[in-house]
Amino acid sequence: MPDLEETPPYTWNPLSRFCDRAPDYAKYRPSYPAAAIDIILEGMETQFPIVADVGAGTGISSRLLAERGVRVLAIEPNADMRQAAELNPLVEFREATAEATGLSDDSVDLVTCFQSFHWFNPEPTLLEFHRILKPSGRLAAVWNEWDKNDEFTAHYIDMVLEASNLPSNEKYRTTVEYLPSYHLVDIKHHVFPYKQDVDLTGLIGLTQSQSIVPRSGSVLQQLISDLQQLYAQYCDQRGMVSLLYSTDVFLAKPKPYR
């Protein structure tokens, strides 16, 4: 496992990191609060915007956007992730990368990156986003961040990071460092609470969907054992536990250059 403090995630061969995790990803990853989608689409100049959802994975965010009636071009280089996606008539998956989307100049009203920007090489990616965005368009970069103030969530984080041999997950959010460049202006930050209720199967599936967690071996088995004990300590009468998140939404507009 690379040292997260020294090497950015986009250097970890991200195109293959989720090849064997796509089914767990599709089934167990958290969604996003409706308020986050509201703020992303609020005030769009086009009634039926075209969205490039970059790093779309199994289409969790793409479907949320499509449910609002917008057309979504889901950019995802990993074939396993695309194949695990649930189909939606307004979502069109395309095999491409953030650095080379294959889209035309000034062709989209909105670029979204849900839980994905840290896998992109930021400078060529932002140049590409600036190229494909219409002058009136916007970029939305979104993360579900674990709420470390919640007792159960904090214990869960500690277990996952210990198994992953990583000190923290703070370095994932590299977008904030690059947004105040000549590519993007009018940067705004919004935060929304979100809760994911899962049973024991869901808790283990969520954990196994994360690329930083070992896929097999004694470390994974110990982690599963620890999660079973954690679940038994905190599950409610429904047999559920709740993971709390803060959903960060960063919005920005392309700097005019025409």
N, C-alpha and C positions, 0 to 999 in steps of 0.2 A: 504493500500500500504506500503510495507516495506521501511525503510529508506535506500536509495541507498548508503549513505555515510557509513553505518554501516554493512550492510549485502550484500554479493556478489550476483549477479543475479542467480547463479546456485542453491541458497538455496530457491528460490521463487517458487518451484514446477514447473519447466519449462516444464515438460512433458504434462501439461494440460493448459498452459497459452494461447495457440493459438487454442484451440479446436473450439471456435465459431468465429474465425477470418480467417480461412483458405481461404474462397472464396475471401474476400477482399485482403488477402495477395497475392494470386495467380494473381489477376487482377490488383492490384494497386502498388505493391512494385516496387521500381526502379530496373533496370538491372545494369550491370557493364560495364565499358568502354572496348573496344576491346584491348586496350593497356595493361590492367591489365591481361587479359587472355594470351596475347602474352608473357609477362614477366614470368608468372607462368609456361608456357610450354617451354620456351626458353632453348635450350641446353639439353633437356631430352635425356638420353642415349638410351632409347627404342623408336623405331619408332612408335609403337602403345601402349602407356602406359596404365596401369590400374589405375584408379583414385578412391579413396574413398572420396566422397564428404559428409562430416560428418555434421549433422544438416542441411540436404539438404532442409528441408521445403517443399515447393511446386515445387522444382526442377528448380528454376530460374537459378542458377549457374550450375547445372548439365547439363541443355540443352546447355548452352553456351560452356561448355567443350565438350559435345558430338558433337556439330557442327564442332569441330576441328578434328573429327574422332577418338576420344579416347573413350574407354569403361569406363563407370562411374557406380560405385556401390554407390547408393544414400542411405546413412544411415540416417534414420529418425524415431524416436520412436512414433511420433504423427500420429495416423491413419487418422484423419481429414486432416492433411496436405498432407499425401501421396495420399489420395483419390482425393484431389483437383488438383493434379499435372497433367500437360499435358504430355501425353505419348511420348516417344522417343525410337526408337529401340535400341539405344546404352546406355540407362539409365535403370538400374535395381534397383528398390527400395527394401530396406531391413529394416525390423523392428528391430532396435537395437539402442544402445546409443553410445556416444563418449567414455564412460568409458569401454564399453564392446561391441565392434563392431561385434564380432562373426567371424571375418576374420582370416585367417591363418597367422602364422609367415611369415615375409618377402614376403608378397603376393601382395603388391601394390607399384607402382612407385611414387605415389603422393597422399598425403592427403591434402584436401582442407577444409577450414572452412570459408564460406562466411556469414558474419553477424551472427555468431553463437557461437564463442568460449566462449563468456562471459556467455553462458548458461551451460558450462561444468565445472565440478570439475577439476581444472587444473592439479593437480599432477597425479591422476590416468589416466586422459586423455592423458597426455604427455607420460606416461609409455606405454599406449596402442598404441599410434601412433608410438612410437619407436619400439614396437614389430611387428607391421604389415608392417612397411616400409622396403623395400629392402635397403641394405647398400648404394646403389647408388641413393636412392629416396630423396624426399624433402617434406617439409610441407609448405603450403601457407595459411596464415590467413589473411582474407580480411574484411575490413569494408568500407561502404559508410558513411562518416562523414559529417554532415551538415556544409556548409560553412557559418560561422557566419559573414564573411565580406560582404556578399551579403545582401542588405537591406531587400528584401522580405523574403529571407530564415531566416534571423535573427528574423524578426517579427513572422514568423511561429513557429520557435523554442520556442520563449518566450510564445506563446499561448499554445503550446502543453505541455511544462513543467509546466506552471501554472496550467493547468487543471489536470496534473498528480501529482501535489504537490511535484515536484522534483526540486532541485536547479540546476542541470546540468546533462549532459549525459557522463561526462568524465570517470566515473568509469566502464563503460561498457567494456573498452578495457583492460581487465586483462591479455591478452596474453603477452604483452610486459614485464610484470613483471616476467613472468615464463620462457620465451624462453631462457634466458642466464643461463640455468641449465645444469646439466651433461647430459641431454637427447639430447640437440640440439646445433649445432655449425654453424659457418659461416652465421650468421644472417644478412640479408639485408633488407632494407626498401625502398620502392618505393611509390611515390604519383602521382596520375593521376586525372585531373579534370573530372567531369561528370555532366551532366545537365539532369534533368527530367522535361519535359513539360507536364502539366496536365490541364484539364478543371476543373470546379467546382466540378463535380461528382468525378473526379479522386483525387482532393485535399482532399475531405471529406473521400473518400474510403481509401486513403493512411493513413490518420489519424486514422481511425477506425481499421486499420490492426495492429496498434502498441499496444503491450500488456500493456504498461504503461498508456494508455488512457482508461477512464471509458467506459464501453460498453453501458451503459444506464444511465438515470437519468438527473437531472437538470444541473450538471456540463458538461455533454456531450452536452446537448442542447445549453448551453451558448457557448461552444467551437464552435459548428457548426455555430451559429449565428455570432461569431467573425470571423470565417473563411470566411463566406459569405461576410462580410464587407471588409476583407483583399483582397479577390479575386476581388471584385468590384473596389477596389482602384488600383490594379496592373495588371489586365488582359489586354492583348494586343488586337489588331484588330482581331486576330484569336479566341479570347475567351480563351486564354491560359495564364497560369503563369508558371514561371520556378523556380524550386528548384535546387540550386547548391550544389554540393558535392565535397569533396576531397576523392578519393578512395585510402585508405591505403592498401598496399600489403606488408606483412612481410613474407619473405622466410627464411627457415632454413633447415639444413641437419641433419640427425640423427648422433649422435656421435658414431664412431665405437666402438664396444665392443666384436667383434668376433675374 
